[in-house]
Amino acid sequence: MNHKKYTKIVILITVTFFMVSLFNSGAFSQNQENMITLPSLDREEGHILYSPMYDTTSYLINETGAVNHTWHSIYAPTLESYLVENGSIIRSIWSGRGGFQQIAWNDTLLWEYHYTRDSSYYSHDIIPLPNGDVIMLMQEIKSRASAIQAGRDPNTLGNDFLPDFLIQVHQTGPTSGEIVWEWHMWDHLIQDYDSLKDNYGNVSQHPELIDINFGEEFYGDWIHMNSVDYNPKFDQILMSAHNFNEVWIIDHSTTTEEAAGHEGGQHGYGGDLLYRWGNPQAYDRGTAADKKLYFQHQVTWIKPGLPGAGHILVFSNGNTRPGGPHSSADEFTPDVNNNTGEYNLLSDGTYGPDNLTWQYLIPIEYYSSTLSGVQRMINGNTLICSGEIGTFLEVTPDKQIVWIFINPYPYYQSSVYKTEYIPPYEPPPQTPQLPDLQCDGSLSWSDIKPGSTVHGSFQVMNIGDNDSLLNWTVNNDLTWGTWTFTPSSGEGLTPAQAPVTVQVYVVVPKENNAVFNGNITIVNKQNSSDYGKIPVTLTTPFNQNIEQHWFLARLLMRFPQAFPILRYFMGC
């Protein structure tokens, strides 16, 4: 955003502004055609999309807090919404066991999916994939007996046990979808509590597995996964393991069968964890002093083209932070091979880094014990959503607040799970339209009186791509005669235009019995290797004495530089 040194405070709380904003944005949306390119997202500072938790409307605002556009639903959001192609959004919804809608720019409902499996339900986040599919973050219900058999300490169990899982949904109709991929943490457990139960092993030797007895204080909602993100470069999924105080990364290139095991996928580890960070206690490789995260919510890769691209941002709520509750926006740089997506395990058996790349301790008045998110902006600043109090902050790299927005919808300081920062819209790169020069014609004059002026012409045209523009010029290297070209160059010639006729005038050299020839070159000024040549021939008449001897005349014409003595005696 175009900021000055002072802080800009934008607080939209009046009923009048609320009604005007809704009226204007609603009227605007109703006049748009379905699935259009967004003309409004080219502001240099970008936009912010968010869905208040108790509102059926999603809002797109700019840096002044003005509502630029809205999308409407009959459902309140489960938590979040995302902008996808052509101005539609994917919005999670409170409905039955959970689901989502895809709503077009003009509020047309493009897709509505409801999850219907028994013994499981949608819990927190979704993420759209580049191919149009949607990944949902779910929980399944396991019985007490199943958890004990998997190795959970029965003293830390209630009646149900709720591990998390992921599904990928592919649209099959306006109100239907097929689950085409799944990953279940239940398939990747380890425990060292009971050697007679499943999953028994050495926890510290298997950081790729999840200790079913870590987080023993959480009887039912065990790990409480609350955020998911996708990296198309590596085809990997990033998750927030809230109750473990960790972030996890898994391979998405697996099949569902491979994701249930320990082999397969492009990294060869099936659905096991490729990377984990934030609390090495969770795999018996650290102590409380090593913990970096504190009941975090949103975790996200910084997107390509933004400062810090490839780093990971986390909103660490800070409920259990040493010294007292205090929220922070944390940035760290995973130890990854940027070509292969492989993560390095350090010699002490933990994953790096040891320290954060950047951290902003959020002022205590904006503390949020739950919800909340953080994203990087194109100007290098960081957008923070303090979710419980519906307040957005923009913070510079040197930790200065330069913008504050308090959500007024549907009421002042209404909670917002997280925001989505929309970078400025950039039209896709256009395929270059290349001109192609072509010349037609030749210049030929015979038996021309020396010193006279002759006239001829040739044509220049563009036979290149339809929208190409040809800039051309005449290059004349001929050293005989005095030449004039009209025109001698041109700009912006398109294939649809008629060929340009170049008029040529030559003052003939004052030489009898001469033959002149060569080429005139016409060059594409954008590409010197693209040129055409016009052949030129000009002859002047032979002396009368020669013309009386037809054989000699033909001989001297054939060899104009030969027989100088003969020419002298014949008066040539």
C-alpha positions in Angstrom: 0.0 0.0 0.0 1.1 3.5 -0.6 2.0 4.4 3.0 3.5 7.4 4.7 5.4 7.5 7.9 2.3 8.0 10.0 -0.3 5.4 10.7 -3.5 5.2 8.8 -6.4 4.2 10.9 -9.5 3.0 9.1 -12.5 2.2 11.3 -15.8 1.6 9.6 -18.5 1.4 12.2 -21.5 3.5 11.2 -24.7 2.0 10.0 -24.9 4.5 7.2 -21.5 3.4 5.7 -22.5 -0.2 6.1 -25.7 0.3 4.2 -24.1 2.4 1.4 -21.3 -0.1 1.0 -23.7 -3.0 0.7 -25.9 -1.2 -1.7 -23.1 -0.1 -4.0 -21.2 -3.4 -4.0 -24.4 -5.4 -4.5 -25.5 -3.2 -7.4 -22.1 -3.5 -9.0 -22.0 -7.3 -8.7 -25.4 -7.7 -10.3 -24.3 -6.0 -13.4 -21.3 -8.3 -14.0 -21.4 -11.3 -16.4 -20.6 -14.7 -15.0 -16.9 -15.7 -14.9 -15.2 -12.5 -16.1 -11.7 -11.2 -15.8 -11.5 -8.9 -12.8 -11.1 -5.3 -13.9 -10.9 -4.1 -10.2 -7.9 -6.0 -9.0 -5.2 -4.0 -10.6 -4.6 -1.6 -7.7 -0.9 -1.5 -7.0 -1.4 -2.4 -3.3 -3.7 -5.4 -3.7 -6.9 -6.3 -2.0 -8.1 -8.3 1.0 -10.8 -11.0 0.9 -12.5 -12.2 4.1 -15.7 -13.8 5.4 -16.8 -12.7 8.9 -17.8 -15.8 11.0 -21.4 -14.7 11.6 -22.1 -13.2 8.2 -23.4 -14.8 5.0 -21.4 -12.3 2.9 -17.8 -12.4 1.8 -16.1 -9.0 1.3 -13.3 -7.7 -0.9 -11.8 -4.5 0.4 -9.0 -2.2 -0.6 -6.5 -0.2 1.6 -9.0 2.4 2.4 -11.4 -0.1 3.9 -13.9 0.5 1.1 -15.8 -2.6 -0.1 -14.8 -3.3 -3.6 -17.0 -6.3 -4.1 -19.2 -8.8 -2.2 -20.3 -12.4 -2.7 -23.5 -13.7 -1.0 -24.5 -17.1 0.4 -27.4 -18.5 2.4 -24.8 -20.1 4.7 -22.5 -18.6 7.3 -18.9 -19.6 6.5 -17.4 -22.5 8.5 -14.3 -20.3 8.6 -12.7 -19.0 5.3 -13.0 -18.2 1.6 -10.5 -18.1 -1.3 -10.5 -16.2 -4.6 -10.1 -18.5 -7.6 -10.2 -18.0 -11.4 -12.4 -15.3 -13.0 -13.5 -13.7 -9.8 -15.3 -16.6 -8.2 -14.6 -17.6 -4.6 -14.5 -21.0 -2.8 -16.3 -20.5 0.5 -16.6 -23.1 3.3 -20.2 -23.4 4.7 -21.9 -24.5 7.9 -24.1 -27.3 6.6 -24.6 -30.8 8.0 -21.2 -32.5 8.0 -19.7 -29.5 6.2 -19.1 -28.4 2.7 -18.3 -25.5 0.4 -19.7 -23.4 -2.4 -18.1 -21.8 -5.4 -19.8 -18.5 -6.1 -19.2 -16.5 -9.3 -18.4 -12.8 -9.4 -22.1 -12.1 -10.1 -23.3 -14.4 -7.3 -24.2 -17.3 -9.6 -23.7 -20.6 -7.7 -21.3 -22.6 -9.7 -20.8 -25.6 -7.3 -22.2 -26.6 -3.9 -20.7 -29.7 -2.2 -21.9 -31.3 1.0 -19.9 -34.0 2.7 -22.1 -36.9 3.7 -19.9 -39.8 5.0 -20.8 -41.2 8.5 -18.4 -41.0 11.5 -16.5 -38.0 10.1 -17.0 -34.3 9.3 -15.4 -31.2 8.1 -13.5 -29.4 10.8 -11.5 -26.3 9.8 -9.9 -25.3 6.5 -10.1 -25.8 2.8 -7.6 -25.0 0.0 -8.4 -24.8 -3.8 -6.0 -26.6 -6.1 -4.8 -25.3 -9.5 -6.9 -28.0 -11.3 -10.1 -26.8 -9.6 -10.3 -29.5 -7.0 -10.7 -28.6 -3.3 -8.8 -30.1 -0.3 -10.9 -30.2 2.9 -9.5 -30.6 6.4 -11.6 -33.2 8.2 -11.9 -35.2 11.5 -13.0 -38.8 11.9 -14.4 -40.5 15.0 -12.5 -43.4 16.4 -13.9 -45.4 19.3 -12.1 -45.7 22.6 -11.3 -49.3 21.9 -9.8 -48.4 18.5 -7.6 -45.8 20.1 -6.4 -48.2 22.8 -5.6 -50.9 20.1 -3.6 -48.2 18.2 -1.5 -47.7 21.3 -3.1 -44.8 23.1 -2.8 -44.7 26.9 -6.3 -45.5 28.1 -5.8 -43.2 31.1 -5.8 -40.2 28.6 -8.9 -41.2 26.6 -12.6 -40.3 26.7 -15.3 -42.1 24.8 -14.2 -40.9 21.4 -10.9 -40.1 19.7 -10.8 -37.6 16.8 -7.8 -37.8 14.5 -7.7 -35.5 11.5 -7.6 -36.4 7.8 -7.7 -34.7 4.3 -9.9 -35.3 1.3 -9.6 -33.9 -2.2 -12.9 -33.3 -4.0 -13.3 -33.2 -7.7 -16.5 -31.6 -9.2 -18.8 -34.0 -11.0 -21.8 -31.7 -11.2 -23.3 -28.5 -9.8 -24.1 -30.1 -6.5 -21.9 -33.2 -6.5 -18.2 -34.1 -6.2 -16.0 -37.2 -6.1 -13.4 -37.8 -3.4 -10.3 -38.5 -5.6 -7.6 -38.5 -2.9 -7.3 -39.0 0.9 -4.7 -38.8 3.6 -5.3 -40.0 7.2 -3.0 -39.4 10.1 -4.4 -42.6 11.6 -2.2 -44.5 9.0 1.0 -42.9 10.3 1.1 -43.5 14.0 3.8 -44.6 16.4 3.8 -45.3 20.1 6.2 -46.6 22.8 3.5 -47.1 25.5 2.4 -50.7 24.9 4.5 -53.2 23.0 1.4 -55.5 22.6 -0.5 -52.9 20.7 -0.3 -51.6 17.2 2.3 -49.0 16.0 4.8 -49.9 18.7 8.3 -48.5 18.1 11.0 -45.9 19.0 9.4 -42.5 18.7 12.7 -40.6 18.6 13.9 -42.7 15.6 10.8 -42.0 13.5 10.1 -38.3 13.1 8.1 -39.1 10.0 5.4 -40.7 12.3 3.0 -39.2 14.8 3.1 -40.2 18.4 -0.4 -41.2 19.4 0.4 -40.4 23.1 1.8 -37.0 22.6 -0.7 -34.4 23.7 -2.1 -36.6 26.3 -4.1 -33.7 27.9 -6.3 -33.6 24.8 -8.7 -36.5 25.3 -11.0 -36.2 22.3 -10.0 -33.4 19.8 -6.4 -34.8 19.8 -4.4 -32.6 17.4 -7.0 -30.1 16.2 -5.6 -29.5 12.7 -6.7 -26.0 11.8 -5.0 -24.8 8.6 -3.9 -26.2 5.3 -2.0 -24.8 2.4 -0.7 -26.2 -1.0 2.6 -25.7 -2.8 2.2 -26.4 -6.5 6.0 -26.3 -7.2 6.7 -29.3 -4.9 3.1 -30.8 -4.9 3.1 -30.7 -1.1 0.6 -29.9 1.6 1.3 -27.8 4.7 -0.8 -28.2 7.8 -1.0 -26.7 11.3 -1.0 -29.3 14.1 -2.4 -26.9 16.7 -2.2 -29.1 19.8 1.3 -30.4 18.9 2.6 -26.8 18.4 4.0 -27.9 15.0 3.6 -27.4 11.3 3.7 -30.6 9.1 4.4 -31.1 5.4 3.3 -34.2 3.4 3.6 -35.4 -0.2 0.5 -34.8 -2.3 1.9 -36.7 -5.4 0.9 -40.0 -3.8 -2.2 -42.1 -4.7 -4.7 -42.7 -2.0 -3.2 -46.1 -1.5 0.3 -44.8 -1.3 -0.8 -42.0 1.1 -2.0 -44.8 3.5 1.5 -46.3 3.6 5.1 -45.5 3.9 6.3 -45.8 0.3 5.4 -44.2 -3.0 5.0 -40.7 -4.3 7.8 -38.6 -5.8 9.7 -38.6 -2.5 9.3 -42.3 -1.8 7.8 -41.9 1.7 4.1 -42.5 1.0 2.0 -40.5 3.4 4.6 -40.1 6.1 5.6 -36.6 7.2 8.3 -35.1 5.0 8.9 -32.2 7.4 7.8 -31.0 10.8 8.8 -27.9 12.8 7.9 -26.0 15.9 8.2 -28.5 18.8 10.7 -31.4 18.7 9.2 -32.7 21.9 6.5 -34.1 19.8 8.9 -36.8 18.5 11.1 -37.1 21.6 13.9 -34.9 20.2 13.6 -31.9 22.4 12.4 -30.2 25.6 10.0 -27.4 26.4 12.9 -25.0 25.9 13.0 -26.0 22.2 9.4 -25.1 21.5 9.0 -22.4 18.9 5.2 -22.3 18.3 2.3 -21.8 20.7 -1.1 -23.0 19.6 -0.8 -21.5 16.2 -3.5 -21.1 13.6 -2.9 -20.2 10.0 0.2 -21.5 8.4 1.1 -20.6 4.8 3.9 -20.6 2.3 4.8 -17.1 1.0 3.7 -17.2 -2.6 6.0 -16.8 -5.6 6.7 -13.2 -6.6 6.2 -11.9 -3.0 9.2 -10.9 -0.7 10.3 -14.0 1.2 8.8 -16.4 -1.4 9.1 -20.0 -0.2 9.4 -19.1 3.5 6.6 -20.2 5.9 4.4 -17.7 7.8 2.6 -18.7 11.0 0.2 -16.9 13.3 1.3 -18.1 16.7 -1.6 -17.3 19.1 0.7 -17.5 22.1 -1.7 -19.0 24.6 1.1 -21.0 26.4 4.0 -18.6 25.6 6.5 -18.4 28.4 5.9 -15.1 30.2 2.2 -15.0 29.5 -0.2 -15.0 26.5 1.1 -13.0 23.6 0.4 -13.5 19.9 3.0 -13.2 17.2 3.5 -13.3 13.4 6.4 -15.7 12.8 8.4 -16.3 9.6 10.9 -19.1 9.2 12.9 -20.6 6.3 12.6 -24.4 6.0 15.8 -26.3 5.3 14.7 -27.5 1.9 16.3 -28.3 -1.5 14.5 -25.8 -3.7 15.0 -28.0 -6.7 13.7 -31.3 -5.3 11.5 -30.3 -2.3 13.6 -32.6 0.0 13.9 -31.5 3.6 17.1 -32.0 5.6 17.2 -33.7 9.0 19.9 -32.2 11.2 22.5 -34.3 13.0 20.6 -34.1 16.2 17.6 -35.7 14.6 15.5 -32.5 14.3 14.4 -30.3 11.4 15.8 -26.8 11.0 15.9 -23.9 11.2 17.0 -23.3 14.8 15.8 -19.7 14.7 13.0 -17.6 13.1 13.7 -15.5 10.1 11.4 -12.7 11.3 9.0 -12.3 14.2 6.6 -9.5 15.1 5.2 -9.6 18.7 1.7 -8.2 18.2 0.7 -5.5 20.7 -1.2 -7.0 23.6 -4.4 -5.1 22.8 -4.6 -7.2 19.6 -3.9 -10.5 21.3 -6.1 -13.4 19.9 -6.2 -16.7 21.7 -7.9 -18.5 18.8 -8.6 -18.0 15.0 -6.2 -15.6 13.2 -3.9 -15.5 10.2 -0.9 -13.9 8.6 0.2 -13.3 5.0 3.0 -11.5 3.1 2.1 -8.5 0.9 3.7 -7.4 -2.4 5.3 -4.4 -0.8 7.2 -6.6 1.7 4.8 -5.7 4.6 2.9 -8.4 6.5 -0.9 -8.6 6.8 -2.1 -9.8 10.2 -5.6 -10.8 11.1 -6.3 -10.8 14.8 -9.3 -13.0 14.4 -11.1 -12.9 17.7 -11.5 -9.1 17.5 -11.8 -8.8 13.8 -8.9 -6.5 13.4 -6.4 -6.4 10.5 -2.9 -4.9 10.8 -0.3 -4.1 8.2 3.2 -4.2 9.6 6.4 -3.2 7.9 9.6 -5.3 8.0 10.9 -3.0 10.7 7.8 -3.7 12.7 5.9 -0.5 12.3 2.1 -0.6 12.1 1.0 1.4 9.1 -2.6 0.3 8.6 -5.4 -0.9 10.9 -8.9 -2.0 9.9 -11.6 -3.1 12.3 -14.3 -5.3 10.7 -17.7 -3.7 10.9 -19.7 -6.6 9.4 -22.1 -7.9 10.5 -21.3 -5.8 13.6 -18.3 -4.0 15.0 -15.3 -6.2 15.7 -17.1 -9.3 14.5 -14.7 -12.3 14.4 -12.8 -13.3 11.3 -11.0 -16.6 11.0 -8.3 -15.3 8.6 -7.9 -13.1 5.5 -6.7 -13.8 2.0 -4.4 -11.2 0.6 -5.0 -10.7 -3.2 -1.9 -9.3 -4.9 -2.4 -6.8 -7.7 -3.9 -8.4 -10.8 -1.4 -8.9 -13.6 -2.7 -9.9 -17.0 -1.1 -13.2 -18.2 1.8 -12.6 -20.5 0.9 -12.4 -24.2 2.4 -14.5 -26.8 4.7 -12.2 -28.8 3.3 -11.2 -32.2 6.1 -11.3 -34.6 6.2 -9.4 -37.9 7.6 -11.0 -41.1 8.9 -8.7 -43.8 8.4 -9.6 -47.5 9.3 -7.5 -50.6 8.0 -7.9 -54.1 9.3 -6.4 -57.3 12.5 -5.6 -59.2 14.1 -2.6 -60.9 15.4 -2.9 -64.4 16.2 -0.2 -67.0 17.8 -0.7 -70.4 19.5 1.7 -72.9 19.0 4.7 -70.6 20.6 8.0 -71.6 23.4 8.9 -69.1 22.4 11.8 -66.7 18.7 11.2 -67.1 16.3 10.2 -64.3 14.4 6.9 -64.3 11.5 5.7 -62.2 10.5 2.4 -60.8 8.8 0.9 -57.7 8.6 -2.2 -55.4 6.4 -3.3 -52.6 6.9 -3.9 -48.8 4.4 -6.0 -46.8 4.1 -7.7 -43.4 3.2 -11.4 -43.6 3.7 -12.1 -39.9 1.3 -12.8 -37.0 -2.1 -11.1 -37.2 -1.5 -8.4 -34.6 2.2 -7.8 -35.4 3.6 -4.4 -36.3 6.4 -4.1 -38.9 8.9 -1.2 -38.7 11.0 -1.3 -41.9 13.7 0.8 -43.6 15.5 0.9 -47.0 19.2 0.2 -46.9 20.8 1.2 -50.2 24.5 0.3 -50.5 24.7 0.9 -54.3 27.5 3.4 -55.1 26.3 4.4 -58.6 23.6 6.8 -59.4 21.7 9.2 -57.2 18.8 7.5 -55.5 15.5 8.7 -53.9 13.0 6.4 -52.2 9.5 7.5 -51.3 8.8 6.4 -48.6 12.3 5.3 -47.4 10.9 3.7 -44.2 7.7 2.8 -42.4 6.3 2.1 -38.9 3.5 -0.1 -37.7 2.6 -2.0 -40.8 0.1 -4.8 -40.1 -0.6 -7.9 -42.1 -4.1 -6.6 -42.7 -2.9 -3.5 -44.4 -2.2 -3.2 -48.1 1.4 -3.5 -49.2 3.4 -0.2 -49.2 4.5 0.8 -52.7 8.0 2.4 -52.6 8.6 4.9 -55.5 12.2 4.9 -56.7 13.9 7.6 -58.7 17.5 7.3 -60.0 19.7 9.9 -61.7 21.7 7.7 -64.1 25.5 8.0 -64.0 27.1 10.0 -67.0 28.7 6.9 -68.5 28.1 5.5 -72.0 28.3 1.8 -72.8 27.8 0.9 -69.0 26.0 -1.8 -67.2 25.0 -1.2 -63.5 23.5 -3.8 -61.2 23.2 -4.8 -57.6 20.5 -5.1 -54.8 18.6 -2.8 -52.6 18.0 -4.2 -49.1 14.8 -3.6 -47.0 15.3 -4.5 -43.3 12.9 -5.2 -40.5 14.1 -2.7 -37.8 13.0 -5.1 -35.0 14.9 -8.0 -36.4 18.0 -7.4 -38.6 17.9 -11.0 -39.8 14.5 -10.4 -41.4 15.2 -8.6 -44.7 14.4 -8.6 -48.4 16.3 -7.7 -51.5 15.2 -6.0 -54.7 17.5 -6.8 -57.7 18.5 -3.8 -59.8 19.9 -3.6 -63.4 20.6 -0.5 -65.5 22.4 -0.1 -68.8 23.4 3.0 -70.8 23.6 3.0 -74.7 26.7 2.1 -76.6 28.6 4.5 -78.8 27.3 4.8 -82.4 30.6 3.5 -83.7 30.2 0.3 -81.8 26.6 -0.1 -82.8 27.7 -0.2 -86.5 29.7 -3.3 -85.6 27.0 -5.5 -84.1 29.4 -8.3 -83.2 31.8 -6.0 -81.4 28.9 -4.2 -79.7 27.5 -7.5 -78.3 31.0 -8.5 -77.2 31.7 -5.2 -75.4 28.3 -5.3 -73.8 29.0 -8.8 -72.6 32.4 -7.8 -71.1 32.0 -4.1 -70.2 35.4 -3.9 -68.5 37.4 -5.8 -71.2 39.2 -4.6 -74.3 40.1 -1.0 -73.2 42.4 -0.4 -76.2 39.7 -1.5 -78.7 37.2 0.8 -76.9 39.7 3.7 -77.2 40.1 3.3 -81.0 36.4 2.8 -81.5 35.5 6.0 -79.5 33.8 4.2 -76.7 
